[in-house]
Amino acid sequence: MTTNLDKQIESIAEQMTLLEHLDELRRRLIVVSVAILITTLLSFIFAQQLVNLLAQPVGGLQNLESIDVTENISVFMKVSLLGGMILSMPVILYQIIAFIVPGLTPSEKRGLFISLPAAMALFLSGVSFAYFVMLPRAVPFLLNFLDIPTAPRPQTYFSFVSRLIFWIGVSFELPLIIAFLARIGIVSAGFLVKNARYAIIIIAILAALITPTPDPLNMGLVMSPLVILYIIGIVLAKIMYRPRESYVK
């Protein structure tokens, strides 16, 4: 009888723990949603300037042709959302990491807050790389492929540009992610060096998915900085690594 009672108590405790995690996830999703909403509303102020900036790789807005009545409004909202995602990235990163590792000590939480500017800097570096390096090469290649005259629609063009910029920006967070995983003892520099060949394969797959064109040149342009960032991550892992036993203590 006692054994059954103990099992019931353990089951109730596990359910409570699960409910607590779900409640924490709900609260963090609310924080992220509110942050994105606020920053997206702020992006309305400079959305027109951002639209003009993103249209430069295609030669300006005059080279785009809208065919739907609501297409321009959809583009305005999409670009504003992109601006909101970029501005709210520090909040998004913190909420994700804080949820994955709920047992952070006060000093580790301070370190997490301190690392947020670095996370934002890496993300903006990826955004800049996509805009100044990738798009000037990818867009002309796509428009001139097979020498067929092309008049891009704003809806498809800005969707393409937004996805490329955002995901390359996210991929540039790689060194910080590695450093954080090393700090909590999940990966070490030795582990990363030993499995570098697999990491390069994964990076190549990611580069192929991110790259908008099938040519190896643009894929190499995406791969090269990611490999360099992986090497930087190894150096940071060497500095930041702490055995998992000491982290648990």
Beta strands, then each sheet from edge to edge (+ up, - down):
end
